[in-house]
Amino acid sequence: MDMRDRRTIPVITVHQWLSEWDDVPWNDDEMRGEPPEYFLLFALSAYNLRRLSGIRRRSVASGLPRREDIGIQRRHDKRRSAEIRDYIRHGYPWANLSRAKRESGRFDHFKKPGWLPTAIVVNIRTDGAQPDGRFLPADDALVLSAEEEREVREIALPRGLDSADWSPEVAPIEVIDGQHRLWAFEGSESVRDFELPVVAFVDLDVSWQAYLFWSINVSPKRISPSLAYDLYPLLRTEEWLNQTEDHIVYRKARAQEITELLWLHGDSPWQDRINMLGETPTEFGVPAVTQSSWVASLAATYLKKTSGRGIRIGGLFGAPLTSQPGSELGWSRPQQAAFIILLWRTMADAVTATEAGWATSLREEPGHGGVDEEADPAFAGEHSLLCTDAGVRGFLDVTNSIFFVASESIDFEATFDAYSESDTDLPDDTETAVAEVTAAIDALSAHEIERLMAELAAALADYDWRTYSAASLSSDPDEKNRKRAFRGSGGYAAMREELLRHLQEKQGSYAPFVSEVIERLGGV
């Protein structure tokens, strides 16, 4: 085709072909014709790419057999494109804030670049006849320069593209992947200079387009949520975390930091005993409880909000302790991490000291496993609930509830009066961060809260923490089945009720707090 009198853009030819692919059974009749041995890379303004592009959508409305429906795209979700449009303008997490929060002005420091570096994947139709019987006029088609051996070539854009009223009946570009990103620019002439990277195939048959769409959107395995949380320290900026806020970004980012310190700190019984990257627990002695589970449990307990559907007791770190404005616990991250580490250390000590039958039986089981050889099987063995998602969530849930209620009679704000920290923000230097937590643990250990922790831990160590798979439960099928109920997310509530019921039967200074928790929750 003639490229004269047309605006051109440079394109890079990517030669991607293996000799093994010569054996692929190409079939024009099945819309799987042999494709070119290359694809193209180029940049184009989102405004023009949107005008050039069309979508083949799948639909059941036509009544066609599914094999005869040559559409490959799902229905366009306008809300998804609107979310991307907001992200482009102000980045994350601004795009996820409510309108009221955006308009308040209090979150303007959240604004960030809304980069879209991932390529839109398209197919360029150079021939006139289309699979659906329509015809693409030559003036509306894109023209690729003939020098196929050159790495840098040119594409000539349609002659009428620069005209405001240009609107071809047949789109010269078919979108394979990226429709929601591209449609976010619908009618947005104010961002017409915003360029998008494009990967373009040429005259790719419909069946191969469907195959590409499936390969991109269905086949790849999603990354582990624990690996995603492990990226939080690289993603965060200090202004995200300098205030207590009910937005989930704050709570999960703070939960990730506490989890990391639990994993790092020498006083923590979970040092090196958290599965930080979500690896398969059965391999290489990897701990069973993932970073993702720890983050979710902390966010749902100590860092949860005070109000909302189903919330009767707030989070000690994330909610006002009373109905008075500004009554949030003003503890820094090292102080919060110190509280959680001391709490778990106290529990680990109590379990190690107990001679209760459940603990003894786990220690006597052959090949009990565990996170490492030094771990007490009763605390961190593979058959201890304390080393499972349900046990971690249950312990954090119950202790948070008790300490939250206790805050009405204990001056929590005064716990760190003797504590002096050089920097209330978590330092980038890991050694400094750990030192700050150590100083906070020392200050906390001198307070009455530590004595309450010790009483609670001693009482909870008497609870039977065996999992349903413990060999010593094989002779007690009823108990085994009751323990089986703790599996899955539905087991969180059952675990909490069991622990509260157990504490209700004990006697200690914590008893009034337990009763108050049970009353607020509506019983157990």
GUMAR-23271 format. One line per field, with one value per residue (C-alpha): x, y, z; residue in three letters. Coordinates in Angstrom, 1 decimal, always signed. Each point is the difference from the previous one (the first is absolute). Example, Ala and Ser with C-alpha at 12.3 -4.5 7.8 and 13.67 -1.06 7.14 Angstrom:
2
east <- [+12.3|+1.4]
north <- [-4.5|+3.4]
up <- [+7.8|-0.7]
aa <- [ala|ser]
//
This chain:
524
east <- [+0.0|+1.0|+1.6|+0.2|-1.9|-0.3|+1.4|+2.4|+1.3|+3.1|-0.4|+2.4|-0.2|+0.3|+1.0|-1.4|-0.1|+1.2|+0.7|-2.3|-2.9|+0.4|-1.8|-3.1|-3.0|-1.0|-3.6|-1.6|-3.4|+0.1|+1.2|+3.4|+2.0|+3.8|+1.0|+3.0|+3.2|+0.1|-2.1|+0.5|+0.7|-1.0|-1.4|-3.2|-2.1|-2.9|-2.4|+1.0|+0.3|-3.5|-1.3|+1.8|-1.2|-2.9|-1.1|-1.3|-2.2|-1.4|-3.8|-2.8|-2.5|+0.7|-1.0|+3.1|+1.7|+3.0|+2.4|-1.5|+0.2|+3.2|+0.0|+2.8|-0.6|-2.2|-2.7|+1.5|-0.3|-0.4|+0.7|+3.4|+1.0|-1.2|+2.3|+2.9|-0.8|+0.2|+3.2|+1.6|-0.6|+1.1|+1.5|-0.5|-1.4|-1.8|-2.0|-1.5|-1.1|-3.7|-1.1|-0.4|+3.6|+1.3|-2.0|+1.1|+3.5|+1.4|+1.4|+1.5|+3.5|-1.2|+0.1|+2.6|+0.7|-2.5|+2.5|-1.3|+3.2|-1.6|-0.6|-3.4|+0.0|-1.7|-0.3|+0.4|-2.1|+1.7|-2.2|-3.4|-2.3|-0.9|-1.0|-3.5|-0.5|+0.5|+2.6|+2.8|+0.6|+3.6|-0.1|-1.1|+2.7|+3.4|+2.8|+3.2|+3.2|+1.3|+3.5|-0.8|+3.7|+0.6|-0.3|-1.5|-2.8|-2.9|-3.8|-2.0|-3.2|-3.3|-0.2|-3.1|+1.2|+0.8|-3.5|-2.4|-2.8|+2.0|-2.0|+0.6|-2.6|+2.6|+2.8|+3.5|+1.2|-1.6|+0.7|+1.1|+0.9|-0.4|-3.5|-0.7|+3.2|-0.6|-3.7|+1.0|+1.0|-3.4|-0.8|+3.0|+1.6|+1.6|+2.5|+0.4|+3.8|+0.2|+1.7|-0.4|+2.4|-1.5|+0.9|-1.5|-0.5|-0.7|-2.9|-0.2|-2.9|-2.9|+0.7|+3.6|-1.3|-2.3|+3.0|+2.1|-2.8|-0.3|+3.8|+0.2|-3.1|-0.7|+3.1|+2.6|+0.1|-0.6|+2.8|-0.3|-1.8|+2.9|+2.5|-2.2|+0.0|+3.8|+0.2|-1.8|+3.2|+1.1|-3.4|-0.8|+0.7|+0.1|-3.1|-2.1|+0.9|+0.5|-3.6|-2.6|-2.7|-2.7|+1.0|+1.1|+3.3|+1.1|-1.0|+1.6|+3.2|+0.3|-0.9|+2.8|+2.6|-1.0|+0.1|+3.5|+1.2|-1.5|+2.0|+3.2|+0.2|+2.1|-2.5|-2.8|-0.9|-0.9|+3.5|+0.6|-3.2|-2.3|-0.5|+0.9|-0.3|-2.9|+2.1|-1.4|+0.1|+0.9|+3.3|+3.3|-1.5|-2.0|-2.2|-3.7|-1.4|+0.6|+0.8|-3.4|-1.8|+1.8|-0.8|-3.6|-0.3|+1.7|-2.1|-3.2|+0.8|+2.5|-0.3|-3.6|-2.5|-2.3|-3.2|-1.5|-2.2|+0.5|+2.6|-0.8|+3.6|+2.6|+3.7|+2.4|+2.3|-2.5|-3.0|-1.1|+0.1|-3.0|-2.8|+2.1|+1.6|+3.8|+0.1|+1.9|+3.0|+2.9|+2.6|+2.7|+0.8|+2.9|-2.3|-2.8|+2.5|+1.4|-3.4|-0.7|+3.5|-0.2|-3.5|+1.1|+3.2|-2.0|-2.3|+2.9|+1.6|-3.3|-0.5|+3.6|-0.5|-3.3|-0.2|-3.6|-0.9|-0.5|+3.5|+1.7|-1.7|+1.3|+3.5|-0.1|-1.3|+2.7|+0.9|-2.1|+1.6|-0.1|+1.5|+3.5|+1.6|+0.2|-3.7|-2.2|-2.4|-2.8|+0.6|+1.3|-0.4|-2.0|-2.8|-0.3|-2.8|+2.3|+1.9|-3.0|-2.0|-3.0|+2.1|+1.8|-3.2|-1.8|+2.8|+0.2|-3.8|-0.6|+3.0|-0.9|-3.5|+1.1|+2.6|-2.4|-2.6|+2.8|+1.1|-3.0|+1.6|+3.7|+1.9|+1.5|+1.3|+2.3|+1.6|+2.9|+0.6|+3.6|+0.6|+1.9|+0.2|+2.3|-2.4|-3.7|+0.0|+1.3|+3.6|+1.3|+3.0|-1.1|+2.3|-1.3|-3.6|+0.7|+1.8|-3.0|-2.3|+2.4|-0.1|-3.8|-0.2|+2.2|-2.4|-3.1|+1.4|+0.0|-3.8|-3.0|-1.0|+2.8|-1.5|-3.4|+1.7|+1.6|-3.3|-1.8|+2.8|+0.1|-3.8|+0.1|+2.9|-2.4|-2.3|+0.4|+1.9|+0.3|-1.2|-2.4|+2.9|+1.9|+0.6|-1.0|-3.6|-0.5|-1.7|-2.4|-2.1|-2.3|+2.8|+1.7|-3.1|-0.4|+3.6|-0.7|-2.5|+2.9|+1.1|-0.7|-1.2|-3.1|+2.1|+1.0|-3.3|+0.0|+3.6|-0.9|-3.0|+2.0|+2.7|-2.4|-2.0|+3.2|+1.0|-3.5|+0.6|+3.3|+0.6|+2.3|+0.2|-1.0|-3.4|-2.1|+1.5|-0.9|-3.5|-0.3|+1.3|-2.5|-2.8|+0.9|+0.3|-3.5|+1.2|+2.1]
north <- [+0.0|+3.6|+1.7|+3.5|+2.8|-1.9|+0.6|-2.7|-1.3|-2.2|-3.6|-2.6|-3.5|-2.8|-3.2|-2.8|-3.4|-3.5|-2.8|-2.2|+2.3|-1.2|-3.2|+1.9|-1.1|+3.3|-0.1|+2.9|-1.7|-0.1|+3.7|-1.2|+1.1|+0.2|+3.4|+2.2|-0.9|+3.3|+2.6|+3.8|+2.4|+3.6|+2.9|+1.8|+2.6|-1.6|+2.4|-1.2|-3.6|+0.1|+1.5|-2.7|-2.9|-2.3|-2.9|-3.4|-0.8|-3.4|+0.0|-2.6|+2.5|-1.0|-3.6|-1.2|-3.3|+0.9|-1.3|+2.3|+3.1|+1.6|+2.6|-0.4|+2.8|+0.0|+2.6|+3.5|+1.0|+3.7|+0.2|-1.7|+2.5|+2.9|-1.4|-0.1|+3.6|+1.1|-1.9|+1.6|+3.5|-0.5|-3.4|-2.4|+0.1|+3.2|-1.9|-2.2|+2.8|+1.0|+3.2|+1.6|-0.8|+1.3|+3.3|+0.5|+1.0|-2.1|-2.6|+2.1|-1.3|-3.4|+1.2|-1.8|-0.7|-2.4|-1.8|-2.6|-1.8|-3.2|-0.3|-0.1|-3.1|+0.5|-1.5|+2.2|-0.9|+0.8|-1.9|+1.4|-3.0|-0.6|-3.4|+1.4|+0.9|+3.7|+1.8|+2.4|+2.8|+0.6|+3.6|-1.1|-2.8|+0.3|-0.6|-1.7|+0.8|-2.9|-0.4|-3.1|-0.7|+3.4|+0.1|+3.6|+0.5|+2.4|-0.2|+2.5|+1.1|+0.4|+3.2|+1.4|-0.8|+3.7|+1.0|+0.4|-1.7|-3.1|-3.0|-3.2|-2.6|-2.7|+0.6|-0.6|-1.2|-2.9|+0.1|-3.4|+1.1|+3.3|+1.1|+1.4|+2.1|+1.3|+0.8|+2.0|+2.7|+0.0|+3.7|+1.2|+2.5|+1.7|-2.9|-0.5|+0.2|-2.8|-2.8|-3.8|-2.8|-2.3|-3.6|-0.5|-3.2|+0.2|-1.8|-2.5|-2.4|+0.1|-3.3|+1.1|+3.3|-2.1|-2.1|+3.1|+1.5|-3.3|-0.2|+3.5|+0.0|-3.6|-2.1|+1.9|-0.8|+2.9|+1.1|-1.1|+2.6|-0.4|+1.0|+3.0|+1.0|-0.5|+2.8|+2.5|+1.4|+0.9|+1.5|+2.0|+3.7|+1.3|+2.2|-3.2|-1.1|+3.1|+0.1|-2.5|-0.2|-2.4|-0.5|-3.6|+1.2|+1.3|-3.1|-2.6|+2.0|+0.4|-3.7|-0.9|+1.9|-1.6|-3.4|+0.7|+1.0|-3.2|-1.9|+2.0|+0.8|-2.3|+0.2|-1.2|-3.7|+0.3|+1.1|-1.7|-2.0|+1.9|-1.0|+3.5|-0.9|-2.4|-3.0|-3.6|-0.9|-3.7|+1.0|+0.8|+0.4|+3.0|+1.4|-0.7|+3.4|+2.5|+3.7|+0.5|-1.8|+2.0|+3.3|-0.9|-1.1|+3.2|+2.2|-1.8|+0.2|+2.5|+2.4|-0.3|+3.0|+0.7|+0.4|-1.8|-3.0|-2.7|+1.8|-0.1|+0.4|+2.2|-0.6|+1.0|+1.7|+1.1|+1.4|+2.6|-1.6|+2.0|+2.0|+3.2|+1.4|-0.5|-2.9|-2.3|-1.6|+2.2|-2.7|+0.1|-3.0|-1.2|+0.2|-2.0|-2.6|-0.2|-0.7|-2.8|-1.5|+0.0|-1.4|-3.0|-0.4|-0.3|-2.5|-2.1|+0.0|-1.1|-2.9|-1.1|-0.1|-1.8|-3.7|-0.3|-3.2|+1.4|+1.6|-3.2|-2.1|+2.2|-0.1|-3.8|-0.5|-1.4|+2.1|+2.9|+2.4|+3.6|+3.2|-1.0|-2.5|+2.5|+0.8|-1.5|-2.2|+1.3|+3.5|-0.2|-3.6|-1.1|-1.3|+3.1|+2.4|+2.8|-0.7|+0.3|+2.9|-0.8|-0.1|+3.3|+1.8|-1.4|+1.0|+3.5|+0.4|-1.0|+1.9|+3.1|-0.1|-0.4|+2.8|+2.3|-0.4|+0.2|+3.4|+1.6|-0.7|-0.2|+3.1|-1.4|+3.4|+0.1|-3.3|+1.5|+3.1|-1.1|-0.9|+2.3|-0.7|+1.8|-0.2|-0.7|-1.2|-3.4|+0.6|-1.3|-1.5|-3.4|-0.1|+3.4|-1.3|-3.1|+2.1|+2.3|-3.1|-1.4|+3.3|+0.0|-3.6|+0.9|+2.9|-2.1|-2.9|+2.4|+0.7|-1.7|-1.0|-2.5|-1.7|-0.1|-1.6|-2.6|-1.0|-0.3|-2.0|-2.4|-0.6|-0.4|-2.4|-2.4|+0.0|-3.1|+1.5|-3.3|-0.1|-2.6|-1.9|-0.6|-3.7|+0.2|+1.0|-3.2|-1.7|+3.0|+0.4|+2.5|+2.3|-0.6|+1.1|+3.1|+1.0|-0.6|+2.9|+2.5|-0.5|+2.7|+3.6|-1.3|-1.3|+3.4|+0.6|-3.5|+0.4|+3.3|-1.5|-3.0|+2.2|+2.4|-2.9|-1.4|+3.3|+0.4|-3.1|+1.2|+2.5|+2.9|+3.8|-0.2|-1.6|+3.2|+1.0|-3.4|+0.3|+3.5|-1.4|-2.8|+2.4|+2.3|-2.8|-1.3|-3.2|-3.0]
up <- [+0.0|-0.6|+3.0|-1.5|+1.6|+3.2|+3.5|+1.0|+3.3|+0.6|+1.1|+1.2|-1.5|+2.6|-1.7|+2.2|-1.5|+0.9|-2.5|+2.1|-0.9|-3.7|+1.1|+1.3|-2.1|-1.7|-1.4|-1.9|+0.1|+3.8|+0.3|+1.0|-3.0|+0.1|+1.5|-0.8|+1.9|+1.8|+1.9|+0.3|+2.8|-0.1|+2.0|-0.9|+1.7|+1.9|-1.7|-3.5|+1.0|+1.4|-3.3|-2.0|+2.0|+0.0|+2.2|-0.9|+3.0|+0.8|+0.6|+0.5|-1.4|-3.6|+0.7|-1.9|+1.1|+2.2|-2.7|-2.6|+2.2|-1.2|+2.8|+2.6|+2.5|+3.1|+0.5|+0.6|+3.7|-0.1|+3.8|-0.5|-2.7|+2.3|+2.8|-2.4|-1.1|+3.6|+0.5|-3.1|+1.3|+3.6|+0.6|+2.9|+2.6|-0.9|-2.7|+2.7|+2.4|+0.3|-1.6|+3.4|+1.0|-3.3|+0.3|+3.6|-0.9|+2.8|-2.4|-2.7|+1.0|-1.3|-3.6|-2.1|-3.8|-1.6|-2.2|-2.5|-1.1|-1.0|-3.8|-1.6|-2.2|-3.4|-3.5|-3.1|-3.0|-3.2|-2.4|-0.9|+0.5|+3.7|+1.6|+0.7|-3.7|+0.2|-2.0|+1.1|-2.5|-1.0|+1.2|+3.5|+0.3|+1.6|-2.4|+1.1|-1.9|-2.1|+1.4|+2.1|+0.7|+1.6|+3.8|-0.2|-2.4|-0.3|+0.2|-2.0|+1.8|-1.8|-2.1|+1.8|+3.6|+0.7|-0.9|+2.9|-1.9|-1.2|+1.1|-2.1|-0.2|+0.5|+2.6|-1.4|+3.4|+2.0|+3.7|+1.4|+3.5|+1.8|-0.8|+3.4|+0.1|-3.5|+0.5|+3.1|-2.5|-1.7|-0.8|+2.0|-2.4|+3.0|+0.1|-3.7|+0.3|+2.5|-1.9|+0.5|-0.9|-2.6|-1.0|-3.4|-1.9|-3.7|-1.7|+2.9|-0.5|+2.5|+1.6|+0.8|+1.5|+2.3|+0.9|+0.9|+2.1|+1.9|+0.4|+1.4|+2.3|+1.0|-0.2|+2.1|+3.7|+2.2|+2.4|+3.6|+2.2|+2.4|-2.7|-0.7|+3.6|+0.0|-2.5|+2.3|+1.5|-3.5|-1.0|+3.1|+0.7|+3.5|-0.4|-0.5|+3.5|+2.2|+1.1|+1.2|-2.7|-0.9|-3.6|-0.6|-1.5|+3.4|+1.9|-2.3|-0.4|+3.8|+0.4|-2.5|+2.0|+3.3|-1.7|-1.4|+3.5|+1.5|-2.6|+0.6|+3.7|+2.3|+2.8|-2.2|+0.1|-3.7|-1.0|-3.3|+0.5|-2.3|-3.7|-1.4|-3.7|+0.0|-0.9|+0.2|+3.7|-0.8|-1.6|+1.7|+3.5|-1.0|+2.8|-0.4|+0.8|-2.8|+0.1|-1.7|+2.8|+2.7|-1.8|-0.4|+3.7|+1.3|-2.2|+1.1|+3.7|+1.5|-3.0|-0.8|+0.1|+2.9|-2.1|-2.9|-0.8|+2.6|+2.0|+3.8|+1.3|-1.7|-0.6|+2.8|-2.5|-2.6|+1.7|+2.7|+3.4|+1.2|-1.6|+0.4|-3.1|-0.2|+2.5|-2.4|+1.6|-1.1|-0.2|-2.7|-2.1|+2.1|+3.1|-1.7|-1.2|+3.5|+1.4|-2.5|+0.4|+3.9|-0.2|-2.1|+2.0|+3.2|-1.7|-1.3|+3.5|+1.5|-2.5|+0.5|+3.7|+0.0|+0.7|-1.1|-1.6|-3.5|+0.0|+1.4|-2.7|-2.8|+1.4|+0.1|-3.6|-2.2|-3.0|+1.3|-2.5|+0.7|-1.3|+1.1|+2.3|+2.9|+0.0|+2.8|-1.9|+2.3|-1.2|-3.5|-1.0|-3.1|+2.3|+2.1|-0.7|+1.0|-3.2|-2.2|-1.5|+2.2|+3.2|-0.8|-0.8|+3.0|+2.4|-1.4|-0.1|+3.6|+1.5|-2.1|+1.3|+3.6|-0.1|-1.8|+2.7|+2.7|-1.5|+1.8|+3.4|-0.9|-1.1|-3.1|-1.1|+3.0|-0.8|-1.8|+2.1|+0.7|-3.6|-2.2|-3.7|-2.4|-2.9|+0.2|-3.6|-0.9|-1.0|-3.3|+1.9|+1.2|+2.9|+1.3|-0.4|+2.0|+2.7|+0.3|+0.5|+2.6|+2.0|-0.2|+1.2|+3.0|+0.8|-0.4|+2.2|+3.0|-0.3|+1.4|-3.6|+0.1|+3.1|-1.7|-3.0|+2.2|+1.7|-3.3|-1.5|+2.9|-0.3|-3.8|+0.3|+1.7|-3.1|-2.2|-3.0|-1.9|-3.6|-1.3|-1.6|+3.2|+0.5|+3.7|-1.1|-2.0|+3.0|+0.5|-3.2|+1.5|+1.0|-3.4|-1.8|+2.2|-0.9|-3.6|+0.1|+0.4|-3.6|-2.5|+0.5|+1.7|+2.8|+1.2|+1.9|+1.4|+1.2|+1.8|+1.7|+1.2|+1.5|+1.7|+1.4|+1.3|+1.7|+1.4|+2.1|+1.4|+2.8|-0.2|-0.1|-3.7|+0.9|+0.0|-3.4|-1.5|+1.3|-1.6|-3.3|+0.0|+0.8|-2.9|-2.4|+1.0|+1.7|-1.0]
aa <- [met|asp|met|arg|asp|arg|arg|thr|ile|pro|val|ile|thr|val|his|gln|trp|leu|ser|glu|trp|asp|asp|val|pro|trp|asn|asp|asp|glu|met|arg|gly|glu|pro|pro|glu|tyr|phe|leu|leu|phe|ala|leu|ser|ala|tyr|asn|leu|arg|arg|leu|ser|gly|ile|arg|arg|arg|ser|val|ala|ser|gly|leu|pro|arg|arg|glu|asp|ile|gly|ile|gln|arg|arg|his|asp|lys|arg|arg|ser|ala|glu|ile|arg|asp|tyr|ile|arg|his|gly|tyr|pro|trp|ala|asn|leu|ser|arg|ala|lys|arg|glu|ser|gly|arg|phe|asp|his|phe|lys|lys|pro|gly|trp|leu|pro|thr|ala|ile|val|val|asn|ile|arg|thr|asp|gly|ala|gln|pro|asp|gly|arg|phe|leu|pro|ala|asp|asp|ala|leu|val|leu|ser|ala|glu|glu|glu|arg|glu|val|arg|glu|ile|ala|leu|pro|arg|gly|leu|asp|ser|ala|asp|trp|ser|pro|glu|val|ala|pro|ile|glu|val|ile|asp|gly|gln|his|arg|leu|trp|ala|phe|glu|gly|ser|glu|ser|val|arg|asp|phe|glu|leu|pro|val|val|ala|phe|val|asp|leu|asp|val|ser|trp|gln|ala|tyr|leu|phe|trp|ser|ile|asn|val|ser|pro|lys|arg|ile|ser|pro|ser|leu|ala|tyr|asp|leu|tyr|pro|leu|leu|arg|thr|glu|glu|trp|leu|asn|gln|thr|glu|asp|his|ile|val|tyr|arg|lys|ala|arg|ala|gln|glu|ile|thr|glu|leu|leu|trp|leu|his|gly|asp|ser|pro|trp|gln|asp|arg|ile|asn|met|leu|gly|glu|thr|pro|thr|glu|phe|gly|val|pro|ala|val|thr|gln|ser|ser|trp|val|ala|ser|leu|ala|ala|thr|tyr|leu|lys|lys|thr|ser|gly|arg|gly|ile|arg|ile|gly|gly|leu|phe|gly|ala|pro|leu|thr|ser|gln|pro|gly|ser|glu|leu|gly|trp|ser|arg|pro|gln|gln|ala|ala|phe|ile|ile|leu|leu|trp|arg|thr|met|ala|asp|ala|val|thr|ala|thr|glu|ala|gly|trp|ala|thr|ser|leu|arg|glu|glu|pro|gly|his|gly|gly|val|asp|glu|glu|ala|asp|pro|ala|phe|ala|gly|glu|his|ser|leu|leu|cys|thr|asp|ala|gly|val|arg|gly|phe|leu|asp|val|thr|asn|ser|ile|phe|phe|val|ala|ser|glu|ser|ile|asp|phe|glu|ala|thr|phe|asp|ala|tyr|ser|glu|ser|asp|thr|asp|leu|pro|asp|asp|thr|glu|thr|ala|val|ala|glu|val|thr|ala|ala|ile|asp|ala|leu|ser|ala|his|glu|ile|glu|arg|leu|met|ala|glu|leu|ala|ala|ala|leu|ala|asp|tyr|asp|trp|arg|thr|tyr|ser|ala|ala|ser|leu|ser|ser|asp|pro|asp|glu|lys|asn|arg|lys|arg|ala|phe|arg|gly|ser|gly|gly|tyr|ala|ala|met|arg|glu|glu|leu|leu|arg|his|leu|gln|glu|lys|gln|gly|ser|tyr|ala|pro|phe|val|ser|glu|val|ile|glu|arg|leu|gly|gly|val]
//
